[in-house]
Amino acid sequence: MTAERYTAVFTGLLSLKKPGEYLYVRMGEDPLGAGGYTVSRGRPPYGKLGCEISFEDLPERCKQLVLDTYQEVWNL
């Protein structure tokens, strides 16, 4: 079970999604450790989203997970 504190939503013309769907990652403070994370496709849980923050304000391990996921999705 994850203590999800952050949600990163990937937008763009990803061929794996339907209209209105997005790939998103929900993660805890330490997503690669005990905090855990989940990667989903669909409509993000907008009712559970808080305020928007910049990428730079994410904890370092969250930034790394977001970058790794982005590179994997786009085959970079």
Buried (B, 14 or more C-beta within 10 A) or exposed (E): EEEBBBBBBBEEEEEEBEEEBBBBBBBBBBBBEEBBBEBBEEEBEEEEEEEEEEEEEBBEBBBEBBEEBBEEBEEE
